[in-house]
Amino acid sequence: MVLLSAQNISMSYSERPLLNDVSLFIDDSDKIGLIGINGTGNSTLLKILANVEKPGAGTITTASGVRVAYLPQNPDFGDDKTVIEQVLSSANPSQQELKLYEAKSILTKLGMTEFDKKVNLLSGGQKKRVAIAAALITPCELLILDEPTAGLDPKGRDEILGELYKLHKSYNMTIILVSHSMEDVAKVADRILVMDKGKCVLDGTPKEIFKEVETLENVGLAVPQVTYLMRELKKRGFELPDDVFTLEQAKKELLRILAKN
């Protein structure tokens, strides 16, 4: 089922083109990574897909009954709110009492159980969890996130990506995220869109995209570091597959070779 389609989307700011005739379809249960260097229109495209901004040209069509939730890179928090108050503030005021149990349930799924702690005392990763919970307090079919791991240390990034994977499984929701980290995208996405100069230049599975090393490097990107390592080992005679993009996959393959030898 197609949840959302974008047809011939273009957008400019102060006569500077950001998006140029972009068309794409978002299918049910996709996990999509949107990648591209700064200035290629990633964040603008997310805002248009989430109906936060209107395109200069083109159309966005959302399937009937589909709700889209959007999480900006730097969500705005009320300094005096507790975790639970912050999440409930995103619900309809008339439903906040009814949503209390649901808010606690979502926060717990995200590993946040300090419901009464002040938001301004949280770590960066904890704030990201609260923002995701606030976006989900009203059920949605499509969750759009702009750089959800920005500013986090490696442990925090892994935790947030793990929670997003669990949310995808628990709620069967479609997720689109922008990230500048190829490693992050490799861990989460089953489909990758590559942006360059306002256009979508590649669209495919991680295996398909990360084989396009030359194209990625030409647009200022790269494959995950572990993929470069595995490609070099393969050149030196080790029997390794072409689709190793994460440390977990690399560990499994290297242990297999060690056991074999």
Residue, then its C-alpha position, 0 to 999 in steps of 0.5 A: m500500500v502506498l501511504l504517500s506520494a510526491q509528484n514533481i516537487s520543486m522548492s526554492y528559497s530566495e531564488r536558490p533552488l533546493l528541490n528540483d522535480v522530485s518524485l517518490f512513493i512511500d510504501d507501508s512499513d518501509k524503513i527509509g534512510l534519506i542521505g545527502i550532503n548539507g544543502t541537498g534539500n533533505s530537511t526541506l523534503l522532509k518538511i514537505l512530506a510532513n506537510v510542515e511546508k508547502p512545495g513551490a511546485g508539485t503535489i503531495t498525496t497522502a492515503s486516506g486516514v494516514r496520519v504523519a508525525y514529524l520530529p524536527q532535528n531540534p525539538d522545542f521543549g518547555d523548560d518547566k515541564t516534566v517528561i510526562e507533561q511534555v509528552l501529554s502536551s502534544a495530545n489533544p487537551s480534552q484527551q490528556e487524562l485518557k492518554l496518560y497510560e498510553a504516554k507512559s507505555i510509549l515512554t517505557k517502550l523507548g526506555m524512559t521511565e523517569f516520568d516526573k523528571k524535568v525535561n531540562l535535566l535530561s541528556g541529549g539521548q533522553k530528550k530525543r526519546v521524549a520527543i519521539a514519544a510526543a510525536l507518537i502520543t497520537p497514533c500515526e502510520l508514518l513517522i518522519l525524523d530529521e537527524p534523530t541521532a544528531g549530537l549524540d555519542p555512539k552509545g546514544r546513537d545506537e540506543i535511539l536507532g535500536e528504539l526506532y527499530k523496535l517502534h517499527k516492529s511494535y507499531n508496524m509504522t513506516i519510518i523516514l529518517v535523515s542522517h549524515s551517518m552511513e553507519d546509522v542508515a545501514k543499521v536501520a533502513d531497508r530502503i535508501l534515497v540519495m539526494d544530490k543538488g535537489k534531486c533523488v539520484l539513487d533509490g534502492t535497498p542498502k545492498e543496491i545503494f552501497k554497491e554504487v561506491e563511485t556514485l556516492e563518492n561523486v556526490g560527497l558521500a561514502v559507504p560505511q567504513v566497515t564496507y571499505l574494510m571488507r572490500e579490501l579484505k576481499k581483494r586480498g583473497f578472503e571469501l566475503p559477501d558484497d553486502v556487509f554494511t554493519l559491524e555486526q555483519a562484519k563480526k559474523e563474517l570474520l568469525r566464520i572465516l576464522a572458524k573455517n581456517 
